[in-house]
Amino acid sequence: MRLTVKAVIAAECPSHFRDTRGAVDHWCDPNDEVCPIFAIFRRCPWFETAVLPAWPAVAAEYAALAGQNTSDEPA
């Protein structure tokens, strides 16, 4: 089974939570907003340094998504 960036975020990011009661499913607690990667892909420096190193197989997918990002501003 190939893990995707979003699956790793949902499973491993301690700031991510899924609130199925409201309209927003994927939330970033410290930013008090929708997870930037789930909404419209924006880089997340915290995810890059704290979570992604443990998932090298997912890093290539993340890098490809980051390459499509039109903004250099992190989330």
N, C-alpha and C positions, 0 to 999 in steps of 0.2 A: 504494500500500500504506500503510495507516494504522499507524503505529508506536504501540505501547502503552507505558505506564509500565514494565511488566515487561520488555518487549523492550529499552527504552533502558537499564534497569539492567543487564540481562545483557550488553549490548554495550559500555556506556560506564563503568560504575562500577568503578574499580580495586580496590575492596574486595570486590567480588562474585566468587565463583567457583562453578563447578558441579562437584561431586564426584559422578560417576556410579557410583563404586564402593560408596558407602555408601547409607544410607537417606535421607540429606539431599541434596537436589539443589541448592538455592540457599543459599549460605553467605555470611555477612558476616565477613570475616577479622578486622578489629579488634575486633568485638564477640564473637567466638568463639561465634557462634550463627547460627541460621537468619536469613537476610535478613528484617528486620522487615516489609518491604513484601510479600514473597512469602508469609510465614507467615500472619499476620493483620494486615491493613494497619495499620501504625503509621507515623507520620510519621518521616522520617529527615532531620534538619537538614543533615547533610553532603551528601546527595543534593540537597536543595533549593538549597544554595548553590554546590556544586561542579559538578553535572552538569545539573540542570534548566534553568538559564538558556540553555544552548546548544540546547535543544529546546523552543522556545515553543509549538509545535503540541501537545506532550504535556502542557504545563503545565495546561491546562484539565481533562484527565482526572485528573491528580494532585490538583488542587484539589477536584474532585468526590469523589475517594476520601478526601481529608483531611477533607472536610466530613462524611463518614459515620463518621469516627473518634469513638468515644465517650470517648476519653481525650485530654486536652490534653497529656499527657506525651509528649515526643519519644522516639524509639527510642533 
